[in-house]
Amino acid sequence: MLIRVDPARPEPLADQIAACLRRAIADGDAPAGTRLPGARELAASLDVSIHTVLAGYQRLRDEGLIELRRGRGATVRAGIPDGRAAVIDLARQLVDAARRIDLDETELIDLVRAAAR
């Protein structure tokens, strides 16, 4: 599993880390039970702060994709419905695209509701 960040991109580094891992989960490269690299180890390999890595891991935890356990690290959760990580990634891309054209949250939600009908 390859995790890369690009400091020149406008996206925060923690979001880039989360996106790489989200794609690995969606593509099946990180199946349920996969232990993710330790935060210190990953921070050192990417030359970023450990807090940046932890912020990326926390986003994935909040999305229900990984479990974080003190002393045991981060693992990909079991029971994630197929495609969930991909949908989360697409949702983030949609939000980013909406922000670029100054679409407010209400308009975006209305568009998503209309598309879901």
N, CA, C and O atoms as a printed pandas DataFrame, in Angstrom:
     atom_number atom_name residue_name chain_id  residue_number  x_coord  y_coord  z_coord
0              1         N          MET        A               1    0.857   -1.168    0.000
1              2        CA          MET        A               1    0.000    0.000    0.000
2              3         C          MET        A               1    0.904    1.231    0.000
3              4         O          MET        A               1    1.728    1.416    0.895
4              5         N          LEU        A               2    0.733    2.055   -1.007
5              6        CA          LEU        A               2    1.570    3.227   -1.183
6              7         C          LEU        A               2    0.825    4.471   -0.713
7              8         O          LEU        A               2   -0.282    4.759   -1.169
8              9         N          ILE        A               3    1.448    5.198    0.200
9             10        CA          ILE        A               3    0.859    6.435    0.710
10            11         C          ILE        A               3    1.801    7.562    0.337
11            12         O          ILE        A               3    2.984    7.553    0.678
12            13         N          ARG        A               4    1.235    8.546   -0.384
13            14        CA          ARG        A               4    2.043    9.685   -0.810
14            15         C          ARG        A               4    1.326   10.974   -0.447
15            16         O          ARG        A               4    0.097   11.036   -0.418
16            17         N          VAL        A               5    2.110   11.992   -0.172
17            18        CA          VAL        A               5    1.566   13.331    0.037
18            19         C          VAL        A               5    2.370   14.301   -0.805
19            20         O          VAL        A               5    3.541   14.067   -1.106
20            21         N          ASP        A               6    1.724   15.390   -1.179
21            22        CA          ASP        A               6    2.380   16.427   -1.974
22            23         C          ASP        A               6    2.136   17.762   -1.286
23            24         O          ASP        A               6    1.041   18.316   -1.380
24            25         N          PRO        A               7    3.152   18.289   -0.590
25            26        CA          PRO        A               7    2.997   19.558    0.127
26            27         C          PRO        A               7    2.603   20.730   -0.776
27            28         O          PRO        A               7    2.105   21.743   -0.286
28            29         N          ALA        A               8    2.819   20.602   -2.087
29            30        CA          ALA        A               8    2.486   21.690   -3.006
30            31         C          ALA        A               8    0.983   21.744   -3.316
31            32         O          ALA        A               8    0.484   22.759   -3.801
32            33         N          ARG        A               9    0.276   20.661   -3.037
33            34        CA          ARG        A               9   -1.167   20.649   -3.304
34            35         C          ARG        A               9   -1.896   21.465   -2.247
35            36         O          ARG        A               9   -1.449   21.541   -1.102
36            37         N          PRO        A              10   -3.019   22.077   -2.626
37            38        CA          PRO        A              10   -3.767   22.900   -1.664
38            39         C          PRO        A              10   -4.491   22.070   -0.602
39            40         O          PRO        A              10   -4.859   22.602    0.446
40            41         N          GLU        A              11   -4.699   20.786   -0.855
41            42        CA          GLU        A              11   -5.377   19.909    0.094
42            43         C          GLU        A              11   -4.482   19.660    1.315
43            44         O          GLU        A              11   -3.296   19.376    1.152
44            45         N          PRO        A              12   -5.027   19.761    2.528
45            46        CA          PRO        A              12   -4.218   19.506    3.726
46            47         C          PRO        A              12   -3.584   18.113    3.691
47            48         O          PRO        A              12   -4.167   17.170    3.155
48            49         N          LEU        A              13   -2.411   18.000    4.254
49            50        CA          LEU        A              13   -1.676   16.733    4.242
50            51         C          LEU        A              13   -2.462   15.612    4.908
51            52         O          LEU        A              13   -2.448   14.479    4.428
52            53         N          ALA        A              14   -3.145   15.912    6.004
53            54        CA          ALA        A              14   -3.936   14.887    6.694
54            55         C          ALA        A              14   -5.033   14.358    5.768
55            56         O          ALA        A              14   -5.325   13.163    5.773
56            57         N          ASP        A              15   -5.635   15.237    4.980
57            58        CA          ASP        A              15   -6.667   14.815    4.030
58            59         C          ASP        A              15   -6.062   13.953    2.922
59            60         O          ASP        A              15   -6.695   13.008    2.453
60            61         N          GLN        A              16   -4.843   14.278    2.505
61            62        CA          GLN        A              16   -4.174   13.479    1.481
62            63         C          GLN        A              16   -3.879   12.071    1.993
63            64         O          GLN        A              16   -4.041   11.090    1.268
64            65         N          ILE        A              17   -3.445   11.984    3.243
65            66        CA          ILE        A              17   -3.171   10.679    3.851
66            67         C          ILE        A              17   -4.460    9.873    3.927
67            68         O          ILE        A              17   -4.487    8.701    3.549
68            69         N          ALA        A              18   -5.526   10.497    4.413
69            70        CA          ALA        A              18   -6.812    9.808    4.525
70            71         C          ALA        A              18   -7.291    9.354    3.150
71            72         O          ALA        A              18   -7.809    8.246    3.014
72            73         N          ALA        A              19   -7.124   10.194    2.131
73            74        CA          ALA        A              19   -7.573    9.846    0.782
74            75         C          ALA        A              19   -6.812    8.630    0.234
75            76         O          ALA        A              19   -7.412    7.750   -0.383
76            77         N          CYS        A              20   -5.515    8.582    0.455
77            78        CA          CYS        A              20   -4.717    7.439   -0.008
78            79         C          CYS        A              20   -5.198    6.146    0.645
79            80         O          CYS        A              20   -5.360    5.122   -0.019
80            81         N          LEU        A              21   -5.419    6.209    1.937
81            82        CA          LEU        A              21   -5.860    5.017    2.655
82            83         C          LEU        A              21   -7.294    4.648    2.280
83            84         O          LEU        A              21   -7.621    3.467    2.167
84            85         N          ARG        A              22   -8.145    5.647    2.089
85            86        CA          ARG        A              22   -9.530    5.402    1.689
86            87         C          ARG        A              22   -9.560    4.666    0.344
87            88         O          ARG        A              22  -10.337    3.730    0.154
88            89         N          ARG        A              23   -8.705    5.104   -0.581
89            90        CA          ARG        A              23   -8.641    4.443   -1.886
90            91         C          ARG        A              23   -8.128    3.010   -1.753
91            92         O          ARG        A              23   -8.619    2.107   -2.430
92            93         N          ALA        A              24   -7.139    2.804   -0.882
93            94        CA          ALA        A              24   -6.610    1.451   -0.671
94            95         C          ALA        A              24   -7.700    0.530   -0.125
95            96         O          ALA        A              24   -7.788   -0.634   -0.515
96            97         N          ILE        A              25   -8.527    1.053    0.775
97            98        CA          ILE        A              25   -9.637    0.263    1.316
98            99         C          ILE        A              25  -10.654   -0.009    0.213
99           100         O          ILE        A              25  -11.121   -1.138    0.061
100          101         N          ALA        A              26  -10.997    1.023   -0.559
101          102        CA          ALA        A              26  -11.987    0.881   -1.633
102          103         C          ALA        A              26  -11.520   -0.099   -2.708
103          104         O          ALA        A              26  -12.324   -0.863   -3.243
104          105         N          ASP        A              27  -10.240   -0.081   -3.022
105          106        CA          ASP        A              27   -9.693   -0.945   -4.074
106          107         C          ASP        A              27   -9.419   -2.365   -3.600
107          108         O          ASP        A              27   -9.090   -3.237   -4.405
108          109         N          GLY        A              28   -9.553   -2.603   -2.292
109          110        CA          GLY        A              28   -9.282   -3.935   -1.747
110          111         C          GLY        A              28   -7.821   -4.172   -1.424
111          112         O          GLY        A              28   -7.436   -5.284   -1.062
112          113         N          ASP        A              29   -6.998   -3.130   -1.552
113          114        CA          ASP        A              29   -5.581   -3.274   -1.216
114          115         C          ASP        A              29   -5.361   -3.319    0.295
115          116         O          ASP        A              29   -4.306   -3.746    0.764
116          117         N          ALA        A              30   -6.367   -2.874    1.051
117          118        CA          ALA        A              30   -6.308   -2.899    2.513
118          119         C          ALA        A              30   -7.624   -3.516    3.014
119          120         O          ALA        A              30   -8.529   -2.800    3.441
120          121         N          PRO        A              31   -7.717   -4.860    2.955
121          122        CA          PRO        A              31   -8.956   -5.514    3.379
122          123         C          PRO        A              31   -9.153   -5.444    4.893
123          124         O          PRO        A              31   -8.260   -5.029    5.632
124          125         N          ALA        A              32  -10.327   -5.855    5.335
125          126        CA          ALA        A              32  -10.649   -5.861    6.766
126          127         C          ALA        A              32   -9.555   -6.572    7.552
127          128         O          ALA        A              32   -9.059   -7.628    7.159
128          129         N          GLY        A              33   -9.200   -5.961    8.667
129          130        CA          GLY        A              33   -8.173   -6.530    9.529
130          131         C          GLY        A              33   -6.769   -6.070    9.218
131          132         O          GLY        A              33   -5.847   -6.323    9.994
132          133         N          THR        A              34   -6.591   -5.404    8.102
133          134        CA          THR        A              34   -5.260   -4.913    7.743
134          135         C          THR        A              34   -4.809   -3.893    8.772
135          136         O          THR        A              34   -5.538   -2.958    9.104
136          137         N          ARG        A              35   -3.617   -4.084    9.262
137          138        CA          ARG        A              35   -3.045   -3.136   10.207
138          139         C          ARG        A              35   -2.335   -2.040    9.427
139          140         O          ARG        A              35   -1.472   -2.314    8.594
140          141         N          LEU        A              36   -2.707   -0.803    9.705
141          142        CA          LEU        A              36   -2.087    0.333    9.022
142          143         C          LEU        A              36   -0.752    0.649    9.663
143          144         O          LEU        A              36   -0.509    0.276   10.810
144          145         N          PRO        A              37    0.118    1.334    8.933
145          146        CA          PRO        A              37    1.423    1.691    9.512
146          147         C          PRO        A              37    1.238    2.512   10.788
147          148         O          PRO        A              37    0.297    3.296   10.906
148          149         N          GLY        A              38    2.135    2.321   11.718
149          150        CA          GLY        A              38    2.101    3.114   12.940
150          151         C          GLY        A              38    2.245    4.593   12.608
151          152         O          GLY        A              38    2.916    4.958   11.642
152          153         N          ALA        A              39    1.615    5.437   13.409
153          154        CA          ALA        A              39    1.622    6.875   13.137
154          155         C          ALA        A              39    3.039    7.440   13.105
155          156         O          ALA        A              39    3.365    8.247   12.234
156          157         N          ARG        A              40    3.874    7.028   14.035
157          158        CA          ARG        A              40    5.259    7.539   14.061
158          159         C          ARG        A              40    6.026    7.096   12.817
159          160         O          ARG        A              40    6.731    7.883   12.185
160          161         N          GLU        A              41    5.869    5.820   12.486
161          162        CA          GLU        A              41    6.556    5.261   11.322
162          163         C          GLU        A              41    6.105    5.958   10.038
163          164         O          GLU        A              41    6.935    6.331    9.208
164          165         N          LEU        A              42    4.801    6.134    9.875
165          166        CA          LEU        A              42    4.285    6.778    8.671
166          167         C          LEU        A              42    4.700    8.249    8.618
167          168         O          LEU        A              42    5.068    8.756    7.559
168          169         N          ALA        A              43    4.640    8.925    9.755
169          170        CA          ALA        A              43    5.059   10.332    9.804
170          171         C          ALA        A              43    6.518   10.476    9.373
171          172         O          ALA        A              43    6.867   11.384    8.619
172          173         N          ALA        A              44    7.355    9.574    9.858
173          174        CA          ALA        A              44    8.778    9.641    9.503
174          175         C          ALA        A              44    8.983    9.367    8.014
175          176         O          ALA        A              44    9.791   10.033    7.367
176          177         N          SER        A              45    8.254    8.387    7.466
177          178        CA          SER        A              45    8.450    8.042    6.055
178          179         C          SER        A              45    7.927    9.136    5.120
179          180         O          SER        A              45    8.440    9.308    4.014
180          181         N          LEU        A              46    6.895    9.880    5.572
181          182        CA          LEU        A              46    6.335   10.950    4.744
182          183         C          LEU        A              46    6.944   12.311    5.059
183          184         O          LEU        A              46    6.678   13.293    4.365
184          185         N          ASP        A              47    7.754   12.364    6.097
185          186        CA          ASP        A              47    8.366   13.610    6.560
186          187         C          ASP        A              47    7.299   14.640    6.936
187          188         O          ASP        A              47    7.349   15.800    6.527
188          189         N          VAL        A              48    6.325   14.168    7.735
189          190        CA          VAL        A              48    5.271   15.039    8.256
190          191         C          VAL        A              48    5.184   14.840    9.763
191          192         O          VAL        A              48    5.814   13.938   10.315
192          193         N          SER        A              49    4.411   15.676   10.413
193          194        CA          SER        A              49    4.207   15.569   11.850
194          195         C          SER        A              49    3.354   14.347   12.179
195          196         O          SER        A              49    2.476   13.968   11.404
196          197         N          ILE        A              50    3.615   13.739   13.321
197          198        CA          ILE        A              50    2.788   12.622   13.781
198          199         C          ILE        A              50    1.342   13.073   13.953
199          200         O          ILE        A              50    0.418   12.282   13.764
200          201         N          HIS        A              51    1.142   14.340   14.310
201          202        CA          HIS        A              51   -0.212   14.874   14.484
202          203         C          HIS        A              51   -0.963   14.921   13.150
203          204         O          HIS        A              51   -2.184   14.769   13.113
204          205         N          THR        A              52   -0.235   15.129   12.073
205          206        CA          THR        A              52   -0.835   15.126   10.742
206          207         C          THR        A              52   -1.352   13.732   10.401
207          208         O          THR        A              52   -2.467   13.582    9.902
208          209         N          VAL        A              53   -0.542   12.721   10.671
209          210        CA          VAL        A              53   -0.950   11.331   10.419
210          211         C          VAL        A              53   -2.149   10.975   11.295
211          212         O          VAL        A              53   -3.118   10.383   10.817
212          213         N          LEU        A              54   -2.083   11.334   12.570
213          214        CA          LEU        A              54   -3.185   11.025   13.481
214          215         C          LEU        A              54   -4.481   11.712   13.048
215          216         O          LEU        A              54   -5.564   11.143   13.191
216          217         N          ALA        A              55   -4.372   12.936   12.519
217          218        CA          ALA        A              55   -5.566   13.633   12.023
218          219         C          ALA        A              55   -6.168   12.878   10.838
219          220         O          ALA        A              55   -7.389   12.755   10.739
220          221         N          GLY        A              56   -5.326   12.374    9.946
221          222        CA          GLY        A              56   -5.812   11.571    8.818
222          223         C          GLY        A              56   -6.477   10.292    9.294
223          224         O          GLY        A              56   -7.531    9.911    8.784
224          225         N          TYR        A              57   -5.869    9.629   10.267
225          226        CA          TYR        A              57   -6.447    8.406   10.827
226          227         C          TYR        A              57   -7.782    8.704   11.514
227          228         O          TYR        A              57   -8.727    7.922   11.410
228          229         N          GLN        A              58   -7.853    9.824   12.207
229          230        CA          GLN        A              58   -9.101   10.173   12.894
230          231         C          GLN        A              58  -10.235   10.426   11.900
231          232         O          GLN        A              58  -11.387   10.100   12.187
232          233         N          ARG        A              59   -9.930   10.997   10.746
233          234        CA          ARG        A              59  -10.963   11.199    9.723
234          235         C          ARG        A              59  -11.529    9.847    9.283
235          236         O          ARG        A              59  -12.741    9.677    9.154
236          237         N          LEU        A              60  -10.629    8.896    9.058
237          238        CA          LEU        A              60  -11.066    7.561    8.639
238          239         C          LEU        A              60  -11.851    6.858    9.743
239          240         O          LEU        A              60  -12.800    6.125    9.462
240          241         N          ARG        A              61  -11.465    7.076   10.974
241          242        CA          ARG        A              61  -12.219    6.510   12.097
242          243         C          ARG        A              61  -13.614    7.122   12.140
243          244         O          ARG        A              61  -14.601    6.409   12.323
244          245         N          ASP        A              62  -13.701    8.431   11.973
245          246        CA          ASP        A              62  -14.995    9.118   11.996
246          247         C          ASP        A              62  -15.896    8.658   10.844
247          248         O          ASP        A              62  -17.121    8.692   10.963
248          249         N          GLU        A              63  -15.299    8.235    9.748
249          250        CA          GLU        A              63  -16.053    7.736    8.593
250          251         C          GLU        A              63  -16.442    6.272    8.769
251          252         O          GLU        A              63  -17.165    5.713    7.944
252          253         N          GLY        A              64  -15.963    5.655    9.840
253          254        CA          GLY        A              64  -16.301    4.259   10.110
254          255         C          GLY        A              64  -15.475    3.258    9.338
255          256         O          GLY        A              64  -15.866    2.096    9.228
256          257         N          LEU        A              65  -14.336    3.677    8.798
257          258        CA          LEU        A              65  -13.521    2.791    7.978
258          259         C          LEU        A              65  -12.425    2.072    8.761
259          260         O          LEU        A              65  -12.050    0.953    8.412
260          261         N          ILE        A              66  -11.911    2.702    9.811
261          262        CA          ILE        A              66  -10.852    2.065   10.596
262          263         C          ILE        A              66  -11.178    2.145   12.080
263          264         O          ILE        A              66  -12.030    2.920   12.513
264          265         N          GLU        A              67  -10.475    1.324   12.838
265          266        CA          GLU        A              67  -10.547    1.362   14.294
266          267         C          GLU        A              67   -9.189    1.826   14.805
267          268         O          GLU        A              67   -8.146    1.393   14.316
268          269         N          LEU        A              68   -9.217    2.703   15.785
269          270        CA          LEU        A              68   -7.988    3.161   16.432
270          271         C          LEU        A              68   -8.002    2.653   17.870
271          272         O          LEU        A              68   -8.942    2.903   18.624
272          273         N          ARG        A              69   -6.959    1.946   18.229
273          274        CA          ARG        A              69   -6.853    1.448   19.601
274          275         C          ARG        A              69   -5.484    1.791   20.150
275          276         O          ARG        A              69   -4.449    1.479   19.562
276          277         N          ARG        A              70   -5.519    2.434   21.280
277          278        CA          ARG        A              70   -4.275    2.843   21.934
278          279         C          ARG        A              70   -3.394    1.623   22.179
279          280         O          ARG        A              70   -3.825    0.631   22.768
280          281         N          GLY        A              71   -2.171    1.717   21.723
281          282        CA          GLY        A              71   -1.217    0.637   21.910
282          283         C          GLY        A              71   -1.308   -0.464   20.867
283          284         O          GLY        A              71   -0.388   -1.272   20.739
284          285         N          ARG        A              72   -2.415   -0.508   20.114
285          286        CA          ARG        A              72   -2.583   -1.547   19.101
286          287         C          ARG        A              72   -2.582   -0.969   17.696
287          288         O          ARG        A              72   -2.490   -1.710   16.718
288          289         N          GLY        A              73   -2.684    0.339   17.592
289          290        CA          GLY        A              73   -2.619    0.981   16.291
290          291         C          GLY        A              73   -3.953    1.051   15.579
291          292         O          GLY        A              73   -5.018    0.947   16.188
292          293         N          ALA        A              74   -3.865    1.228   14.279
293          294        CA          ALA        A              74   -5.048    1.400   13.434
294          295         C          ALA        A              74   -5.213    0.175   12.548
295          296         O          ALA        A              74   -4.254   -0.316   11.953
296          297         N          THR        A              75   -6.459   -0.313   12.472
297          298        CA          THR        A              75   -6.764   -1.439   11.601
298          299         C          THR        A              75   -8.033   -1.131   10.800
299          300         O          THR        A              75   -8.907   -0.387   11.246
300          301         N          VAL        A              76   -8.105   -1.720    9.620
301          302        CA          VAL        A              76   -9.287   -1.564    8.786
302          303         C          VAL        A              76  -10.417   -2.365    9.426
303          304         O          VAL        A              76  -10.254   -3.539    9.760
304          305         N          ARG        A              77  -11.561   -1.710    9.589
305          306        CA          ARG        A              77  -12.712   -2.351   10.232
306          307         C          ARG        A              77  -13.285   -3.468    9.373
307          308         O          ARG        A              77  -13.279   -3.408    8.144
308          309         N          ALA        A              78  -13.770   -4.471   10.053
309          310        CA          ALA        A              78  -14.509   -5.544    9.391
310          311         C          ALA        A              78  -15.958   -5.090    9.235
311          312         O          ALA        A              78  -16.427   -4.229    9.979
312          313         N          GLY        A              79  -16.646   -5.657    8.288
313          314        CA          GLY        A              79  -18.056   -5.368    8.122
314          315         C          GLY        A              79  -18.368   -4.072    7.390
315          316         O          GLY        A              79  -19.510   -3.612    7.399
316          317         N          ILE        A              80  -17.373   -3.489    6.764
317          318        CA          ILE        A              80  -17.616   -2.282    5.972
318          319         C          ILE        A              80  -18.320   -2.723    4.692
319          320         O          ILE        A              80  -17.802   -3.576    3.971
320          321         N          PRO        A              81  -19.489   -2.158    4.396
321          322        CA          PRO        A              81  -20.170   -2.555    3.159
322          323         C          PRO        A              81  -19.285   -2.287    1.942
323          324         O          PRO        A              81  -18.596   -1.269    1.868
324          325         N          ASP        A              82  -19.318   -3.216    0.996
325          326        CA          ASP        A              82  -18.541   -3.037   -0.233
326          327         C          ASP        A              82  -18.897   -1.699   -0.864
327          328         O          ASP        A              82  -20.072   -1.359   -1.002
328          329         N          GLY        A              83  -17.896   -0.960   -1.237
329          330        CA          GLY        A              83  -18.118    0.309   -1.908
330          331         C          GLY        A              83  -18.225    1.515   -0.992
331          332         O          GLY        A              83  -18.218    2.646   -1.476
332          333         N          ARG        A              84  -18.325    1.311    0.322
333          334        CA          ARG        A              84  -18.489    2.447    1.238
334          335         C          ARG        A              84  -17.319    3.422    1.124
335          336         O          ARG        A              84  -17.527    4.631    1.029
336          337         N          ALA        A              85  -16.105    2.907    1.132
337          338        CA          ALA        A              85  -14.933    3.783    1.051
338          339         C          ALA        A              85  -14.932    4.555   -0.260
339          340         O          ALA        A              85  -14.567    5.730   -0.289
340          341         N          ALA        A              86  -15.340    3.901   -1.349
341          342        CA          ALA        A              86  -15.379    4.576   -2.644
342          343         C          ALA        A              86  -16.421    5.689   -2.641
343          344         O          ALA        A              86  -16.178    6.768   -3.182
344          345         N          VAL        A              87  -17.580    5.434   -2.034
345          346        CA          VAL        A              87  -18.628    6.460   -1.979
346          347         C          VAL        A              87  -18.162    7.642   -1.128
347          348         O          VAL        A              87  -18.409    8.796   -1.479
348          349         N          ILE        A              88  -17.496    7.358   -0.022
349          350        CA          ILE        A              88  -16.980    8.444    0.823
350          351         C          ILE        A              88  -15.971    9.276    0.038
351          352         O          ILE        A              88  -15.977   10.505    0.117
352          353         N          ASP        A              89  -15.110    8.606   -0.718
353          354        CA          ASP        A              89  -14.124    9.324   -1.526
354          355         C          ASP        A              89  -14.817   10.188   -2.580
355          356         O          ASP        A              89  -14.429   11.337   -2.792
356          357         N          LEU        A              90  -15.827    9.649   -3.232
357          358        CA          LEU        A              90  -16.572   10.419   -4.226
358          359         C          LEU        A              90  -17.298   11.604   -3.587
359          360         O          LEU        A              90  -17.366   12.685   -4.172
360          361         N          ALA        A              91  -17.836   11.400   -2.393
361          362        CA          ALA        A              91  -18.515   12.497   -1.694
362          363         C          ALA        A              91  -17.534   13.625   -1.390
363          364         O          ALA        A              91  -17.865   14.799   -1.550
364          365         N          ARG        A              92  -16.343   13.272   -0.959
365          366        CA          ARG        A              92  -15.334   14.303   -0.687
366          367         C          ARG        A              92  -14.961   15.048   -1.962
367          368         O          ARG        A              92  -14.781   16.266   -1.941
368          369         N          GLN        A              93  -14.843   14.328   -3.062
369          370        CA          GLN        A              93  -14.534   14.975   -4.332
370          371         C          GLN        A              93  -15.668   15.907   -4.752
371          372         O          GLN        A              93  -15.422   16.995   -5.272
372          373         N          LEU        A              94  -16.899   15.483   -4.526
373          374        CA          LEU        A              94  -18.060   16.311   -4.851
374          375         C          LEU        A              94  -18.056   17.600   -4.034
375          376         O          LEU        A              94  -18.288   18.683   -4.572
376          377         N          VAL        A              95  -17.793   17.482   -2.747
377          378        CA          VAL        A              95  -17.755   18.658   -1.878
378          379         C          VAL        A              95  -16.645   19.608   -2.331
379          380         O          VAL        A              95  -16.846   20.821   -2.393
380          381         N          ASP        A              96  -15.486   19.055   -2.642
381          382        CA          ASP        A              96  -14.375   19.891   -3.114
382          383         C          ASP        A              96  -14.741   20.622   -4.403
383          384         O          ASP        A              96  -14.448   21.809   -4.551
384          385         N          ALA        A              97  -15.380   19.915   -5.332
385          386        CA          ALA        A              97  -15.789   20.537   -6.597
386          387         C          ALA        A              97  -16.822   21.627   -6.348
387          388         O          ALA        A              97  -16.768   22.683   -6.977
388          389         N          ALA        A              98  -17.757   21.386   -5.442
389          390        CA          ALA        A              98  -18.781   22.392   -5.121
390          391         C          ALA        A              98  -18.144   23.636   -4.514
391          392         O          ALA        A              98  -18.544   24.757   -4.828
392          393         N          ARG        A              99  -17.160   23.443   -3.651
393          394        CA          ARG        A              99  -16.471   24.593   -3.037
394          395         C          ARG        A              99  -15.742   25.433   -4.074
395          396         O          ARG        A              99  -15.707   26.660   -3.983
396          397         N          ARG        A             100  -15.155   24.753   -5.069
397          398        CA          ARG        A             100  -14.418   25.486   -6.105
398          399         C          ARG        A             100  -15.319   26.424   -6.891
399          400         O          ARG        A             100  -14.851   27.441   -7.402
400          401         N          ILE        A             101  -16.605   26.102   -6.998
401          402        CA          ILE        A             101  -17.519   26.978   -7.742
402          403         C          ILE        A             101  -18.448   27.744   -6.797
403          404         O          ILE        A             101  -19.478   28.270   -7.217
404          405         N          ASP        A             102  -18.072   27.798   -5.525
405          406        CA          ASP        A             102  -18.812   28.555   -4.505
406          407         C          ASP        A             102  -20.271   28.123   -4.354
407          408         O          ASP        A             102  -21.150   28.951   -4.116
408          409         N          LEU        A             103  -20.516   26.840   -4.491
409          410        CA          LEU        A             103  -21.846   26.290   -4.258
410          411         C          LEU        A             103  -22.000   26.115   -2.750
411          412         O          LEU        A             103  -21.153   25.487   -2.115
412          413         N          ASP        A             104  -23.059   26.657   -2.174
413          414        CA          ASP        A             104  -23.196   26.524   -0.723
414          415         C          ASP        A             104  -23.757   25.148   -0.356
415          416         O          ASP        A             104  -24.219   24.396   -1.214
416          417         N          GLU        A             105  -23.704   24.849    0.914
417          418        CA          GLU        A             105  -24.073   23.528    1.418
418          419         C          GLU        A             105  -25.523   23.164    1.084
419          420         O          GLU        A             105  -25.810   22.031    0.698
420          421         N          THR        A             106  -26.419   24.114    1.233
421          422        CA          THR        A             106  -27.833   23.853    0.954
422          423         C          THR        A             106  -28.043   23.488   -0.515
423          424         O          THR        A             106  -28.776   22.549   -0.826
424          425         N          GLU        A             107  -27.399   24.229   -1.416
425          426        CA          GLU        A             107  -27.526   23.934   -2.844
426          427         C          GLU        A             107  -26.972   22.551   -3.168
427          428         O          GLU        A             107  -27.559   21.799   -3.946
428          429         N          LEU        A             108  -25.842   22.230   -2.564
429          430        CA          LEU        A             108  -25.223   20.926   -2.803
430          431         C          LEU        A             108  -26.138   19.797   -2.310
431          432         O          LEU        A             108  -26.339   18.807   -3.013
432          433         N          ILE        A             109  -26.678   19.948   -1.127
433          434        CA          ILE        A             109  -27.578   18.926   -0.583
434          435         C          ILE        A             109  -28.806   18.774   -1.465
435          436         O          ILE        A             109  -29.260   17.656   -1.709
436          437         N          ASP        A             110  -29.347   19.884   -1.945
437          438        CA          ASP        A             110  -30.494   19.827   -2.848
438          439         C          ASP        A             110  -30.144   19.067   -4.131
439          440         O          ASP        A             110  -30.949   18.280   -4.629
440          441         N          LEU        A             111  -28.959   19.302   -4.657
441          442        CA          LEU        A             111  -28.531   18.598   -5.864
442          443         C          LEU        A             111  -28.401   17.090   -5.617
443          444         O          LEU        A             111  -28.794   16.276   -6.453
444          445         N          VAL        A             112  -27.849   16.738   -4.467
445          446        CA          VAL        A             112  -27.682   15.314   -4.140
446          447         C          VAL        A             112  -29.054   14.657   -3.955
447          448         O          VAL        A             112  -29.285   13.546   -4.433
448          449         N          ARG        A             113  -29.951   15.343   -3.267
449          450        CA          ARG        A             113  -31.314   14.796   -3.085
450          451         C          ARG        A             113  -32.009   14.602   -4.431
451          452         O          ARG        A             113  -32.672   13.589   -4.652
452          453         N          ALA        A             114  -31.856   15.564   -5.314
453          454        CA          ALA        A             114  -32.476   15.458   -6.632
454          455         C          ALA        A             114  -31.880   14.283   -7.421
455          456         O          ALA        A             114  -32.599   13.568   -8.120
456          457         N          ALA        A             115  -30.593   14.098   -7.304
457          458        CA          ALA        A             115  -29.926   12.999   -8.017
458          459         C          ALA        A             115  -30.317   11.633   -7.445
459          460         O          ALA        A             115  -30.283   10.627   -8.154
460          461         N          ALA        A             116  -30.683   11.600   -6.175
461          462        CA          ALA        A             116  -31.029   10.336   -5.528
462          463         C          ALA        A             116  -32.448    9.868   -5.855
463          464         O          ALA        A             116  -32.818    8.734   -5.548
464          465         N          ARG        A             117  -33.225   10.727   -6.466
465          466        CA          ARG        A             117  -34.626   10.354   -6.789
466          467         C          ARG        A             117  -34.700    9.449   -7.967
467          468         O          ARG        A             117  -35.791    9.045   -8.368
